Amino acid sequence: MNIEEKIYTLKKELLLLRIKKITKQNFKSEEIKKIQHQISQINFQKTNKKNG
């Protein structure tokens, strides 16, 4: 799985959690923050690889 696919799947999970939040279904609120953090870490690593 490459970086772009990983970001895509994490964003998909994030969207599903946000939908659960809006529809007031059961979900763990800390999961949203955890996934956002993972996405930002991957983006940071991606930009550092480009810059050297």
N, CA, C, O and CB atoms as a CASP TS submission, in Angstrom:
PFRMAT TS
TARGET T0000
AUTHOR 0000-0000-0000
METHOD Language model
MODEL 1
PARENT N/A
ATOM      1  N   MET     1       0.857  -1.182   0.000  1.00  0.00           N
ATOM      2  CA  MET     1       0.000   0.000   0.000  1.00  0.00           C
ATOM      3  C   MET     1       0.895   1.235   0.000  1.00  0.00           C
ATOM      4  O   MET     1       1.742   1.396   0.879  1.00  0.00           O
ATOM      5  CB  MET     1      -0.971   0.004   1.233  1.00  0.00           C
ATOM      6  N   ASN     2       0.705   2.100  -0.983  1.00  0.00           N
ATOM      7  CA  ASN     2       1.526   3.299  -1.031  1.00  0.00           C
ATOM      8  C   ASN     2       0.914   4.421  -0.189  1.00  0.00           C
ATOM      9  O   ASN     2      -0.150   4.261   0.408  1.00  0.00           O
ATOM     10  CB  ASN     2       1.703   3.760  -2.478  1.00  0.00           C
ATOM     11  N   ILE     3       1.593   5.528  -0.157  1.00  0.00           N
ATOM     12  CA  ILE     3       1.192   6.640   0.719  1.00  0.00           C
ATOM     13  C   ILE     3      -0.169   7.194   0.321  1.00  0.00           C
ATOM     14  O   ILE     3      -1.008   7.462   1.181  1.00  0.00           O
ATOM     15  CB  ILE     3       2.241   7.760   0.678  1.00  0.00           C
ATOM     16  N   GLU     4      -0.389   7.366  -0.968  1.00  0.00           N
ATOM     17  CA  GLU     4      -1.656   7.944  -1.437  1.00  0.00           C
ATOM     18  C   GLU     4      -2.842   7.043  -1.081  1.00  0.00           C
ATOM     19  O   GLU     4      -3.901   7.538  -0.696  1.00  0.00           O
ATOM     20  CB  GLU     4      -1.609   8.172  -2.959  1.00  0.00           C
ATOM     21  N   GLU     5      -2.671   5.746  -1.205  1.00  0.00           N
ATOM     22  CA  GLU     5      -3.749   4.813  -0.862  1.00  0.00           C
ATOM     23  C   GLU     5      -4.030   4.845   0.628  1.00  0.00           C
ATOM     24  O   GLU     5      -5.184   4.768   1.049  1.00  0.00           O
ATOM     25  CB  GLU     5      -3.394   3.385  -1.300  1.00  0.00           C
ATOM     26  N   LYS     6      -2.982   4.957   1.426  1.00  0.00           N
ATOM     27  CA  LYS     6      -3.149   5.002   2.876  1.00  0.00           C
ATOM     28  C   LYS     6      -3.905   6.260   3.296  1.00  0.00           C
ATOM     29  O   LYS     6      -4.800   6.201   4.139  1.00  0.00           O
ATOM     30  CB  LYS     6      -1.782   4.945   3.575  1.00  0.00           C
ATOM     31  N   ILE     7      -3.544   7.394   2.706  1.00  0.00           N
ATOM     32  CA  ILE     7      -4.241   8.650   3.006  1.00  0.00           C
ATOM     33  C   ILE     7      -5.708   8.541   2.595  1.00  0.00           C
ATOM     34  O   ILE     7      -6.597   8.991   3.318  1.00  0.00           O
ATOM     35  CB  ILE     7      -3.562   9.846   2.282  1.00  0.00           C
ATOM     36  N   TYR     8      -5.952   7.943   1.436  1.00  0.00           N
ATOM     37  CA  TYR     8      -7.320   7.783   0.951  1.00  0.00           C
ATOM     38  C   TYR     8      -8.162   6.954   1.921  1.00  0.00           C
ATOM     39  O   TYR     8      -9.292   7.327   2.235  1.00  0.00           O
ATOM     40  CB  TYR     8      -7.317   7.129  -0.431  1.00  0.00           C
ATOM     41  N   THR     9      -7.622   5.840   2.393  1.00  0.00           N
ATOM     42  CA  THR     9      -8.387   4.981   3.304  1.00  0.00           C
ATOM     43  C   THR     9      -8.620   5.672   4.647  1.00  0.00           C
ATOM     44  O   THR     9      -9.687   5.526   5.244  1.00  0.00           O
ATOM     45  CB  THR     9      -7.658   3.645   3.521  1.00  0.00           C
ATOM     46  N   LEU    10      -7.622   6.426   5.124  1.00  0.00           N
ATOM     47  CA  LEU    10      -7.804   7.140   6.389  1.00  0.00           C
ATOM     48  C   LEU    10      -8.860   8.234   6.260  1.00  0.00           C
ATOM     49  O   LEU    10      -9.668   8.432   7.167  1.00  0.00           O
ATOM     50  CB  LEU    10      -6.477   7.747   6.854  1.00  0.00           C
ATOM     51  N   LYS    11      -8.852   8.937   5.142  1.00  0.00           N
ATOM     52  CA  LYS    11      -9.867   9.973   4.933  1.00  0.00           C
ATOM     53  C   LYS    11     -11.261   9.367   4.806  1.00  0.00           C
ATOM     54  O   LYS    11     -12.250   9.958   5.238  1.00  0.00           O
ATOM     55  CB  LYS    11      -9.539  10.794   3.684  1.00  0.00           C
ATOM     56  N   LYS    12     -11.322   8.191   4.213  1.00  0.00           N
ATOM     57  CA  LYS    12     -12.599   7.481   4.090  1.00  0.00           C
ATOM     58  C   LYS    12     -13.129   7.098   5.476  1.00  0.00           C
ATOM     59  O   LYS    12     -14.312   7.275   5.767  1.00  0.00           O
ATOM     60  CB  LYS    12     -12.437   6.215   3.204  1.00  0.00           C
ATOM     61  N   GLU    13     -12.243   6.575   6.324  1.00  0.00           N
ATOM     62  CA  GLU    13     -12.626   6.231   7.695  1.00  0.00           C
ATOM     63  C   GLU    13     -13.075   7.471   8.456  1.00  0.00           C
ATOM     64  O   GLU    13     -14.048   7.427   9.209  1.00  0.00           O
ATOM     65  CB  GLU    13     -11.458   5.555   8.430  1.00  0.00           C
ATOM     66  N   LEU    14     -12.364   8.577   8.257  1.00  0.00           N
ATOM     67  CA  LEU    14     -12.698   9.826   8.924  1.00  0.00           C
ATOM     68  C   LEU    14     -14.090  10.301   8.510  1.00  0.00           C
ATOM     69  O   LEU    14     -14.873  10.753   9.345  1.00  0.00           O
ATOM     70  CB  LEU    14     -11.650  10.899   8.607  1.00  0.00           C
ATOM     71  N   LEU    15     -14.386  10.199   7.238  1.00  0.00           N
ATOM     72  CA  LEU    15     -15.700  10.579   6.742  1.00  0.00           C
ATOM     73  C   LEU    15     -16.799   9.733   7.379  1.00  0.00           C
ATOM     74  O   LEU    15     -17.839  10.254   7.780  1.00  0.00           O
ATOM     75  CB  LEU    15     -15.749  10.447   5.226  1.00  0.00           C
ATOM     76  N   LEU    16     -16.562   8.425   7.467  1.00  0.00           N
ATOM     77  CA  LEU    16     -17.557   7.534   8.066  1.00  0.00           C
ATOM     78  C   LEU    16     -17.781   7.863   9.544  1.00  0.00           C
ATOM     79  O   LEU    16     -18.910   7.802  10.031  1.00  0.00           O
ATOM     80  CB  LEU    16     -17.120   6.070   7.913  1.00  0.00           C
ATOM     81  N   LEU    17     -16.713   8.208  10.251  1.00  0.00           N
ATOM     82  CA  LEU    17     -16.864   8.586  11.659  1.00  0.00           C
ATOM     83  C   LEU    17     -17.641   9.887  11.804  1.00  0.00           C
ATOM     84  O   LEU    17     -18.455  10.029  12.716  1.00  0.00           O
ATOM     85  CB  LEU    17     -15.493   8.722  12.325  1.00  0.00           C
ATOM     86  N   ARG    18     -17.394  10.829  10.913  1.00  0.00           N
ATOM     87  CA  ARG    18     -18.131  12.096  10.962  1.00  0.00           C
ATOM     88  C   ARG    18     -19.612  11.882  10.663  1.00  0.00           C
ATOM     89  O   ARG    18     -20.467  12.541  11.254  1.00  0.00           O
ATOM     90  CB  ARG    18     -17.535  13.102   9.966  1.00  0.00           C
ATOM     91  N   ILE    19     -19.911  10.974   9.759  1.00  0.00           N
ATOM     92  CA  ILE    19     -21.308  10.652   9.455  1.00  0.00           C
ATOM     93  C   ILE    19     -21.970  10.021  10.677  1.00  0.00           C
ATOM     94  O   ILE    19     -23.112  10.340  11.006  1.00  0.00           O
ATOM     95  CB  ILE    19     -21.401   9.698   8.233  1.00  0.00           C
ATOM     96  N   LYS    20     -21.246   9.124  11.345  1.00  0.00           N
ATOM     97  CA  LYS    20     -21.788   8.516  12.566  1.00  0.00           C
ATOM     98  C   LYS    20     -22.060   9.572  13.627  1.00  0.00           C
ATOM     99  O   LYS    20     -23.054   9.495  14.349  1.00  0.00           O
ATOM    100  CB  LYS    20     -20.822   7.458  13.114  1.00  0.00           C
ATOM    101  N   LYS    21     -21.176  10.554  13.720  1.00  0.00           N
ATOM    102  CA  LYS    21     -21.349  11.623  14.701  1.00  0.00           C
ATOM    103  C   LYS    21     -22.609  12.438  14.392  1.00  0.00           C
ATOM    104  O   LYS    21     -23.386  12.758  15.292  1.00  0.00           O
ATOM    105  CB  LYS    21     -20.108  12.540  14.724  1.00  0.00           C
ATOM    106  N   ILE    22     -22.797  12.764  13.133  1.00  0.00           N
ATOM    107  CA  ILE    22     -23.954  13.569  12.730  1.00  0.00           C
ATOM    108  C   ILE    22     -25.258  12.814  12.954  1.00  0.00           C
ATOM    109  O   ILE    22     -26.255  13.397  13.378  1.00  0.00           O
ATOM    110  CB  ILE    22     -23.834  13.978  11.258  1.00  0.00           C
ATOM    111  N   THR    23     -25.246  11.511  12.667  1.00  0.00           N
ATOM    112  CA  THR    23     -26.465  10.713  12.814  1.00  0.00           C
ATOM    113  C   THR    23     -26.643  10.176  14.233  1.00  0.00           C
ATOM    114  O   THR    23     -27.570   9.415  14.512  1.00  0.00           O
ATOM    115  CB  THR    23     -26.448   9.558  11.831  1.00  0.00           C
ATOM    116  N   LYS    24     -25.736  10.585  15.127  1.00  0.00           N
ATOM    117  CA  LYS    24     -25.790  10.237  16.551  1.00  0.00           C
ATOM    118  C   LYS    24     -25.735   8.740  16.802  1.00  0.00           C
ATOM    119  O   LYS    24     -26.424   8.217  17.678  1.00  0.00           O
ATOM    120  CB  LYS    24     -27.043  10.795  17.166  1.00  0.00           C
ATOM    121  N   GLN    25     -24.906   8.059  16.019  1.00  0.00           N
ATOM    122  CA  GLN    25     -24.653   6.648  16.255  1.00  0.00           C
ATOM    123  C   GLN    25     -23.486   6.518  17.221  1.00  0.00           C
ATOM    124  O   GLN    25     -22.779   7.489  17.493  1.00  0.00           O
ATOM    125  CB  GLN    25     -24.364   5.898  14.925  1.00  0.00           C
ATOM    126  N   ASN    26     -23.293   5.321  17.732  1.00  0.00           N
ATOM    127  CA  ASN    26     -22.190   5.099  18.661  1.00  0.00           C
ATOM    128  C   ASN    26     -20.859   5.111  17.918  1.00  0.00           C
ATOM    129  O   ASN    26     -20.697   4.449  16.893  1.00  0.00           O
ATOM    130  CB  ASN    26     -22.372   3.769  19.411  1.00  0.00           C
ATOM    131  N   PHE    27     -19.916   5.870  18.451  1.00  0.00           N
ATOM    132  CA  PHE    27     -18.559   5.889  17.929  1.00  0.00           C
ATOM    133  C   PHE    27     -17.648   6.451  19.005  1.00  0.00           C
ATOM    134  O   PHE    27     -18.105   7.103  19.944  1.00  0.00           O
ATOM    135  CB  PHE    27     -18.464   6.725  16.616  1.00  0.00           C
ATOM    136  N   LYS    28     -16.374   6.196  18.865  1.00  0.00           N
ATOM    137  CA  LYS    28     -15.403   6.706  19.818  1.00  0.00           C
ATOM    138  C   LYS    28     -14.881   8.039  19.294  1.00  0.00           C
ATOM    139  O   LYS    28     -14.281   8.100  18.220  1.00  0.00           O
ATOM    140  CB  LYS    28     -14.237   5.688  20.045  1.00  0.00           C
ATOM    141  N   SER    29     -15.109   9.091  20.047  1.00  0.00           N
ATOM    142  CA  SER    29     -14.732  10.420  19.578  1.00  0.00           C
ATOM    143  C   SER    29     -13.226  10.587  19.441  1.00  0.00           C
ATOM    144  O   SER    29     -12.765  11.400  18.639  1.00  0.00           O
ATOM    145  CB  SER    29     -15.272  11.467  20.515  1.00  0.00           C
ATOM    146  N   GLU    30     -12.458   9.832  20.211  1.00  0.00           N
ATOM    147  CA  GLU    30     -11.004   9.958  20.115  1.00  0.00           C
ATOM    148  C   GLU    30     -10.474   9.394  18.798  1.00  0.00           C
ATOM    149  O   GLU    30      -9.358   9.714  18.389  1.00  0.00           O
ATOM    150  CB  GLU    30     -10.336   9.247  21.290  1.00  0.00           C
ATOM    151  N   GLU    31     -11.274   8.556  18.134  1.00  0.00           N
ATOM    152  CA  GLU    31     -10.860   7.994  16.854  1.00  0.00           C
ATOM    153  C   GLU    31     -10.708   9.083  15.788  1.00  0.00           C
ATOM    154  O   GLU    31      -9.819   9.001  14.941  1.00  0.00           O
ATOM    155  CB  GLU    31     -11.869   6.942  16.390  1.00  0.00           C
ATOM    156  N   ILE    32     -11.565  10.094  15.828  1.00  0.00           N
ATOM    157  CA  ILE    32     -11.477  11.184  14.850  1.00  0.00           C
ATOM    158  C   ILE    32     -10.133  11.881  14.978  1.00  0.00           C
ATOM    159  O   ILE    32      -9.436  12.096  13.986  1.00  0.00           O
ATOM    160  CB  ILE    32     -12.632  12.198  15.044  1.00  0.00           C
ATOM    161  N   LYS    33      -9.780  12.228  16.192  1.00  0.00           N
ATOM    162  CA  LYS    33      -8.508  12.919  16.418  1.00  0.00           C
ATOM    163  C   LYS    33      -7.320  12.021  16.056  1.00  0.00           C
ATOM    164  O   LYS    33      -6.325  12.496  15.509  1.00  0.00           O
ATOM    165  CB  LYS    33      -8.401  13.373  17.885  1.00  0.00           C
ATOM    166  N   LYS    34      -7.426  10.735  16.359  1.00  0.00           N
ATOM    167  CA  LYS    34      -6.352   9.788  16.060  1.00  0.00           C
ATOM    168  C   LYS    34      -6.109   9.686  14.556  1.00  0.00           C
ATOM    169  O   LYS    34      -4.962   9.687  14.108  1.00  0.00           O
ATOM    170  CB  LYS    34      -6.687   8.405  16.634  1.00  0.00           C
ATOM    171  N   ILE    35      -7.184   9.599  13.780  1.00  0.00           N
ATOM    172  CA  ILE    35      -7.058   9.479  12.332  1.00  0.00           C
ATOM    173  C   ILE    35      -6.517  10.780  11.735  1.00  0.00           C
ATOM    174  O   ILE    35      -5.677  10.749  10.836  1.00  0.00           O
ATOM    175  CB  ILE    35      -8.419   9.121  11.699  1.00  0.00           C
ATOM    176  N   GLN    36      -6.995  11.919  12.232  1.00  0.00           N
ATOM    177  CA  GLN    36      -6.477  13.193  11.754  1.00  0.00           C
ATOM    178  C   GLN    36      -4.976  13.297  12.008  1.00  0.00           C
ATOM    179  O   GLN    36      -4.231  13.803  11.168  1.00  0.00           O
ATOM    180  CB  GLN    36      -7.212  14.355  12.426  1.00  0.00           C
ATOM    181  N   HIS    37      -4.542  12.823  13.154  1.00  0.00           N
ATOM    182  CA  HIS    37      -3.124  12.852  13.501  1.00  0.00           C
ATOM    183  C   HIS    37      -2.318  11.952  12.559  1.00  0.00           C
ATOM    184  O   HIS    37      -1.231  12.327  12.120  1.00  0.00           O
ATOM    185  CB  HIS    37      -2.921  12.415  14.964  1.00  0.00           C
ATOM    186  N   GLN    38      -2.844  10.780  12.254  1.00  0.00           N
ATOM    187  CA  GLN    38      -2.160   9.862  11.340  1.00  0.00           C
ATOM    188  C   GLN    38      -2.016  10.484   9.954  1.00  0.00           C
ATOM    189  O   GLN    38      -0.965  10.369   9.325  1.00  0.00           O
ATOM    190  CB  GLN    38      -2.920   8.529  11.245  1.00  0.00           C
ATOM    191  N   ILE    39      -3.074  11.142   9.479  1.00  0.00           N
ATOM    192  CA  ILE    39      -3.027  11.785   8.167  1.00  0.00           C
ATOM    193  C   ILE    39      -1.976  12.887   8.147  1.00  0.00           C
ATOM    194  O   ILE    39      -1.219  13.006   7.184  1.00  0.00           O
ATOM    195  CB  ILE    39      -4.404  12.358   7.796  1.00  0.00           C
ATOM    196  N   SER    40      -1.926  13.688   9.200  1.00  0.00           N
ATOM    197  CA  SER    40      -0.954  14.775   9.235  1.00  0.00           C
ATOM    198  C   SER    40       0.477  14.235   9.317  1.00  0.00           C
ATOM    199  O   SER    40       1.390  14.815   8.729  1.00  0.00           O
ATOM    200  CB  SER    40      -1.239  15.701  10.424  1.00  0.00           C
ATOM    201  N   GLN    41       0.676  13.138  10.035  1.00  0.00           N
ATOM    202  CA  GLN    41       2.011  12.536  10.102  1.00  0.00           C
ATOM    203  C   GLN    41       2.459  12.034   8.733  1.00  0.00           C
ATOM    204  O   GLN    41       3.611  12.228   8.346  1.00  0.00           O
ATOM    205  CB  GLN    41       2.027  11.384  11.114  1.00  0.00           C
ATOM    206  N   ILE    42       1.569  11.402   8.015  1.00  0.00           N
ATOM    207  CA  ILE    42       1.904  10.882   6.689  1.00  0.00           C
ATOM    208  C   ILE    42       2.223  12.035   5.743  1.00  0.00           C
ATOM    209  O   ILE    42       3.189  11.969   4.982  1.00  0.00           O
ATOM    210  CB  ILE    42       0.745  10.026   6.125  1.00  0.00           C
ATOM    211  N   ASN    43       1.404  13.101   5.790  1.00  0.00           N
ATOM    212  CA  ASN    43       1.664  14.255   4.934  1.00  0.00           C
ATOM    213  C   ASN    43       3.002  14.902   5.268  1.00  0.00           C
ATOM    214  O   ASN    43       3.714  15.347   4.368  1.00  0.00           O
ATOM    215  CB  ASN    43       0.541  15.279   5.068  1.00  0.00           C
ATOM    216  N   PHE    44       3.351  14.960   6.540  1.00  0.00           N
ATOM    217  CA  PHE    44       4.625  15.528   6.959  1.00  0.00           C
ATOM    218  C   PHE    44       5.785  14.705   6.417  1.00  0.00           C
ATOM    219  O   PHE    44       6.763  15.255   5.909  1.00  0.00           O
ATOM    220  CB  PHE    44       4.701  15.610   8.486  1.00  0.00           C
ATOM    221  N   GLN    45       5.674  13.390   6.526  1.00  0.00           N
ATOM    222  CA  GLN    45       6.723  12.509   6.006  1.00  0.00           C
ATOM    223  C   GLN    45       6.846  12.642   4.496  1.00  0.00           C
ATOM    224  O   GLN    45       7.947  12.608   3.948  1.00  0.00           O
ATOM    225  CB  GLN    45       6.437  11.049   6.383  1.00  0.00           C
ATOM    226  N   LYS    46       5.709  12.795   3.831  1.00  0.00           N
ATOM    227  CA  LYS    46       5.711  12.920   2.373  1.00  0.00           C
ATOM    228  C   LYS    46       6.424  14.199   1.935  1.00  0.00           C
ATOM    229  O   LYS    46       7.187  14.178   0.969  1.00  0.00           O
ATOM    230  CB  LYS    46       4.272  12.904   1.832  1.00  0.00           C
ATOM    231  N   THR    47       6.188  15.303   2.625  1.00  0.00           N
ATOM    232  CA  THR    47       6.831  16.565   2.255  1.00  0.00           C
ATOM    233  C   THR    47       8.327  16.530   2.593  1.00  0.00           C
ATOM    234  O   THR    47       9.130  17.122   1.873  1.00  0.00           O
ATOM    235  CB  THR    47       6.146  17.750   2.977  1.00  0.00           C
ATOM    236  N   ASN    48       8.706  15.853   3.665  1.00  0.00           N
ATOM    237  CA  ASN    48      10.122  15.771   4.014  1.00  0.00           C
ATOM    238  C   ASN    48      10.900  14.930   3.015  1.00  0.00           C
ATOM    239  O   ASN    48      12.070  15.213   2.755  1.00  0.00           O
ATOM    240  CB  ASN    48      10.286  15.197   5.408  1.00  0.00           C
ATOM    241  N   LYS    49      10.280  13.907   2.455  1.00  0.00           N
ATOM    242  CA  LYS    49      10.956  13.094   1.447  1.00  0.00           C
ATOM    243  C   LYS    49      11.212  13.892   0.178  1.00  0.00           C
ATOM    244  O   LYS    49      12.233  13.702  -0.484  1.00  0.00           O
ATOM    245  CB  LYS    49      10.130  11.851   1.126  1.00  0.00           C
ATOM    246  N   LYS    50      10.279  14.795  -0.166  1.00  0.00           N
ATOM    247  CA  LYS    50      10.441  15.603  -1.364  1.00  0.00           C
ATOM    248  C   LYS    50      11.563  16.627  -1.200  1.00  0.00           C
ATOM    249  O   LYS    50      12.298  16.910  -2.147  1.00  0.00           O
ATOM    250  CB  LYS    50       9.134  16.308  -1.700  1.00  0.00           C
ATOM    251  N   ASN    51      11.691  17.182   0.012  1.00  0.00           N
ATOM    252  CA  ASN    51      12.677  18.225   0.247  1.00  0.00           C
ATOM    253  C   ASN    51      14.075  17.688   0.527  1.00  0.00           C
ATOM    254  O   ASN    51      15.045  18.446   0.540  1.00  0.00           O
ATOM    255  CB  ASN    51      12.239  19.077   1.386  1.00  0.00           C
ATOM    256  N   GLY    52      14.173  16.436   0.742  1.00  0.00           N
ATOM    257  CA  GLY    52      15.509  15.873   0.910  1.00  0.00           C
ATOM    258  C   GLY    52      15.649  15.202   2.189  1.00  0.00           C
ATOM    259  O   GLY    52      16.716  14.669   2.493  1.00  0.00           O
TER
END
